[in-house]
């Protein structure tokens, strides 16, 4: 996608990286309905400064401060808090929690 803003940069942590690119595509092509896993470091890296945007899945909204601090809320995503590119969250519809480094944990 020619409009991707980070073509000249790549950083494993906190981003931009390959997860940042995938999340960027998902935000701009909401028909993909692409859920990004909680342990995808870089998925929340959104520009610099304060940014309010669509969630990668396309059903919620995300507030990000340079990808280092943020919140995401939506019917499919639940509620996520992002700090230092690590995600902790709740998914009440899927009865799951999102944990840093582990991803989505569900009751068996």
N, C-alpha and C positions, 0 to 999 in steps of 0.2 A: 504494500500500500504506500503510495508516494507521499501521503501526508503524515506518515509516522515521524514524530519529531526527534527520535533518538538514533538516527541512522549512523551518526558518527561516534556513538558511545556504547560501551558495554561494560557493566560492572556486575559481578556475581551477586554482591550484596551492597546496598539494598535494591539496586537496579540502576538503570534499565538493563534488562536481560531478556532471555527468550520468553520467560513468563510475562514480562511487561509487554512484549510484542503480541503474544497471544491474547492477553487481556485487552489490549488496544483494539485488535481486530474484533473481538467480541463486543466491545462497547460501540463500535461503528457499524457492526452488522448484527443488530439485535435479533434478527430472525434465526441466528445460530443458537440462541438460548444456551450458551456455553457456560456451565458451572466451572469455576476455577477451584481446585482443591485448596483447603486451608494451609497446607504445607508448601504451596507454590510460592517460594520467596520471589519477590519482584512483581507479583500480580497487582499489588496495591500502589506501585510506584507510578504516580500521576504528576507530571510536570513539577514545577517548583512553586513554592508558596501554597496558599490556600486554594484548593480546587474542589468544586462541587460538580459531580458528573454522574452518569448512569453507571450502575454496577455492571461487571462483565457479563453476568447472566442476563441482564437486560430488564429485569423486573423490579429492581430497587434503585436506590441512590447511594452514592458514596461521597464522603467528605474526606479529603486527604490534605495533609500538610507535608508536602515534599516527599510523600511515600513513607515517611517516618512515623507518622501518627495519624490515625483516622478512624472513621466509623463507617459501617456499611449496614444498611437495613433494607429489607425487601421481603415480599411474601415467599419467594422461593429460597432466598439466601438466609433468612432469619436475621439475627443481629450479630455482627462481628465488630470487635475492637482490634485495631492494628497498632502495635507499638514496636518500633525498631524493626519493621518488616516481619514481625511475628503476629499471628492471628489467634485470637481467643474468641469463641462465640457460641451462641446457642441457636439451634434450629428446632423451634417448637413443632413445626409440621412434620419434620422427619425424625423427631425425638432423638436428636443427636447433639453432641457438643463438638466444637472445633478446638483442637489443641495444637500449640506450636510444635513443629517437628514431627507430629504424629498424624495430623489431619483430622478427619471426621471419625468420631467414636460413637458407635450406636450400641444400644443394649441388644444383646443376642436374643 
